[in-house]
Amino acid sequence: TYEYATHDGQVLYLDYYSCSGSDALFEEGMRPAMIFLFGGGFVSGTRDNEWYANYFESLARRGIATFSIDYRLGLKELPEDIGVMDMVAMMQRAVNIAVEDLYAATNFILANAEPWGIDPQRIMISGSSAGAISALQAEYYRANGEQLANLLPDGFRYAGVVSCAGAIFSTKGKPKFKSSPAPMLLFHGTSDRNVP
């Protein structure tokens, strides 16, 4: 477990999963990495939830350095009598602060890529529900040159996005990409009542 940032007075941590001997699976020991964001509707959830352990271990066994990160929960203090427009604004803020935290974790991993044997060109992002929304939004902002994406190093690109029950949060209609996004793998069930 590593402290990767402090935002709004909240210390943020990430857990690093790897398997000994997996370096041999890749040339010169440079491994791909996956950054994961937990689900919980921007209200709850933890980076070390046992529910995700099999996913992390499966990736690590295949030689993928896996990081599960904290991020600020922007809807945790949601008022009971909130109006629709205020809710949309709060949702946008919740997504943006989660993306900001993801970018900070990405920069922390990039800064430690050499000692950890990680290929900076093969860093992927993944998430479940709110975490999937955040991962997709992070790539959407990066591909569209949004100001928030300036937190990433110049020329940085994610190698891929894996979304489990997520979507891009858009208040401007169908999302459009100004530049090619990373390859995306989207999983979604037809019985999902929270994210239809």
C-alpha positions as CSV (number, residue, x, y, z in Angstrom):
1,T,0.0,0.0,0.0
2,Y,1.3,3.4,-1.0
3,E,0.2,7.0,-0.4
4,Y,-0.1,8.6,-3.8
5,A,-1.8,12.0,-3.2
6,T,-3.6,14.2,-0.7
7,H,-6.6,16.1,-2.2
8,D,-9.1,18.2,-0.2
9,G,-7.3,17.1,3.0
10,Q,-8.0,13.4,2.2
11,V,-5.0,11.1,2.0
12,L,-5.3,8.7,-1.0
13,Y,-3.8,5.3,-1.1
14,L,-3.3,2.6,-3.7
15,D,-2.7,-1.1,-3.3
16,Y,-0.1,-2.8,-5.6
17,Y,-0.7,-6.4,-6.6
18,S,2.0,-8.4,-8.4
19,C,3.2,-12.0,-8.5
20,S,6.9,-13.0,-8.1
21,G,8.3,-14.5,-11.3
22,S,5.8,-12.8,-13.5
23,D,8.5,-10.4,-14.8
24,A,9.8,-13.2,-17.0
25,L,6.6,-13.1,-19.1
26,F,7.6,-9.8,-20.7
27,E,10.8,-8.7,-22.5
28,E,13.3,-6.9,-20.2
29,G,10.9,-7.3,-17.3
30,M,8.8,-4.3,-18.5
31,R,5.2,-5.3,-17.6
32,P,1.8,-3.7,-18.4
33,A,-0.2,-2.2,-15.6
34,M,-3.9,-1.9,-14.8
35,I,-5.3,0.8,-12.5
36,F,-8.7,-0.1,-11.0
37,L,-11.4,2.1,-9.5
38,F,-14.0,0.5,-7.2
39,G,-17.8,0.9,-7.6
40,G,-20.3,2.4,-5.1
41,G,-22.2,5.2,-6.8
42,F,-19.7,7.8,-5.7
43,V,-21.2,7.3,-2.3
44,S,-19.4,4.3,-0.9
45,G,-16.8,1.5,-1.7
46,T,-13.2,0.7,-0.9
47,R,-10.1,-0.1,-2.9
48,D,-9.5,-3.3,-0.9
49,N,-13.0,-4.8,-1.1
50,E,-12.6,-8.6,-1.1
51,W,-15.1,-8.8,-3.9
52,Y,-12.4,-7.6,-6.4
53,A,-9.6,-9.8,-5.1
54,N,-10.0,-12.5,-7.7
55,Y,-9.8,-9.9,-10.5
56,F,-6.6,-8.4,-9.1
57,E,-5.0,-11.8,-8.5
58,S,-5.9,-13.0,-12.0
59,L,-4.3,-10.0,-13.6
60,A,-1.2,-10.2,-11.4
61,R,-0.7,-13.9,-12.2
62,R,-0.7,-13.0,-15.9
63,G,2.2,-10.5,-15.2
64,I,0.0,-7.4,-15.1
65,A,1.0,-5.0,-12.3
66,T,-2.3,-4.2,-10.8
67,F,-3.2,-1.1,-8.7
68,S,-6.5,-0.6,-6.9
69,I,-6.9,3.1,-5.9
70,D,-8.8,5.3,-3.4
71,Y,-10.7,8.2,-4.9
72,R,-12.8,10.9,-3.3
73,L,-16.5,10.1,-3.1
74,G,-18.2,13.2,-4.5
75,L,-21.8,12.2,-3.7
76,K,-21.2,11.0,-0.1
77,E,-22.7,14.2,1.3
78,L,-25.7,14.3,-1.0
79,P,-28.6,16.4,0.4
80,E,-32.0,14.7,0.6
81,D,-33.9,17.5,-1.0
82,I,-31.7,18.1,-4.0
83,G,-33.2,19.3,-7.3
84,V,-32.4,17.8,-10.7
85,M,-30.1,20.5,-11.9
86,D,-28.2,20.6,-8.6
87,M,-27.9,16.8,-8.8
88,V,-26.5,17.0,-12.4
89,A,-23.9,19.5,-11.1
90,M,-23.0,17.3,-8.1
91,M,-22.6,14.3,-10.4
92,Q,-20.3,16.2,-12.7
93,R,-18.2,17.3,-9.8
94,A,-18.1,13.7,-8.4
95,V,-16.9,12.4,-11.7
96,N,-14.3,15.1,-12.1
97,I,-12.7,14.7,-8.7
98,A,-12.6,10.9,-9.3
99,V,-10.8,11.5,-12.6
100,E,-8.5,14.0,-11.0
101,D,-7.5,11.3,-8.4
102,L,-7.1,8.7,-11.2
103,Y,-4.7,11.1,-13.0
104,A,-2.7,11.6,-9.8
105,A,-2.5,7.8,-9.3
106,T,-1.3,7.5,-12.9
107,N,1.4,10.1,-12.4
108,F,2.5,8.3,-9.2
109,I,2.8,5.0,-11.1
110,L,4.6,6.7,-14.0
111,A,7.1,8.2,-11.5
112,N,7.8,4.6,-10.1
113,A,7.5,2.8,-13.4
114,E,11.3,2.0,-13.7
115,P,11.8,0.5,-10.2
116,W,8.5,-1.4,-10.5
117,G,9.4,-2.7,-14.0
118,I,6.3,-1.2,-15.6
119,D,6.1,-0.2,-19.2
120,P,4.8,3.4,-19.3
121,Q,3.3,2.8,-22.7
122,R,1.1,0.0,-21.5
123,I,-0.8,1.4,-18.5
124,M,-4.5,0.5,-18.7
125,I,-7.5,1.7,-16.6
126,S,-10.5,-0.2,-15.3
127,G,-13.4,0.2,-13.0
128,S,-16.7,-1.1,-11.8
129,S,-19.9,1.1,-11.9
130,A,-18.8,4.5,-10.6
131,G,-15.2,3.5,-11.1
132,A,-16.0,2.5,-14.7
133,I,-17.6,5.8,-15.3
134,S,-14.5,7.5,-13.9
135,A,-12.1,5.4,-16.1
136,L,-14.2,6.1,-19.3
137,Q,-14.4,9.8,-18.4
138,A,-10.7,10.0,-17.9
139,E,-10.0,8.6,-21.3
140,Y,-12.8,10.8,-22.8
141,Y,-11.2,13.9,-21.3
142,R,-7.7,12.8,-22.5
143,A,-8.8,12.2,-26.0
144,N,-10.7,15.5,-26.2
145,G,-7.9,17.6,-24.7
146,E,-10.1,18.7,-21.8
147,Q,-8.3,21.0,-19.3
148,L,-8.4,18.4,-16.5
149,A,-6.4,16.0,-18.7
150,N,-3.5,18.5,-18.5
151,L,-2.7,16.8,-15.2
152,L,-1.2,14.0,-17.3
153,P,2.2,14.2,-18.9
154,D,2.3,15.6,-22.4
155,G,1.8,12.9,-25.0
156,F,0.7,10.3,-22.4
157,R,-2.0,7.8,-23.6
158,Y,-3.7,5.0,-21.7
159,A,-3.2,1.6,-23.4
160,G,-6.8,0.5,-22.9
161,V,-9.9,0.9,-20.8
162,V,-12.0,-1.9,-19.3
163,S,-15.4,-0.8,-18.1
164,C,-17.7,-3.0,-16.0
165,A,-21.2,-1.3,-15.9
166,G,-20.1,2.2,-16.7
167,A,-20.7,5.0,-19.2
168,I,-19.4,8.4,-20.2
169,F,-21.2,11.2,-18.3
170,S,-22.3,13.7,-20.9
171,T,-24.7,16.6,-20.5
172,K,-24.1,17.5,-24.2
173,G,-25.6,14.6,-26.0
174,K,-23.8,11.7,-27.6
175,P,-20.1,11.8,-26.7
176,K,-17.7,12.5,-29.5
177,F,-13.9,12.0,-29.6
178,K,-11.6,14.6,-31.1
179,S,-8.8,12.1,-31.2
180,S,-8.8,8.3,-31.2
181,P,-9.4,6.9,-27.7
182,A,-7.6,3.9,-26.3
183,P,-9.2,0.5,-27.1
184,M,-12.2,-0.1,-24.8
185,L,-13.7,-3.3,-23.5
186,L,-17.2,-2.7,-22.1
187,F,-19.1,-5.2,-20.0
188,H,-22.7,-4.6,-19.0
189,G,-25.5,-6.8,-17.9
190,T,-29.1,-6.5,-19.1
191,S,-30.4,-7.0,-15.6
192,D,-28.4,-4.0,-14.1
193,R,-31.0,-1.9,-12.2
194,N,-28.4,0.7,-11.0
195,V,-26.8,1.6,-14.3
196,P,-29.4,0.7,-17.0
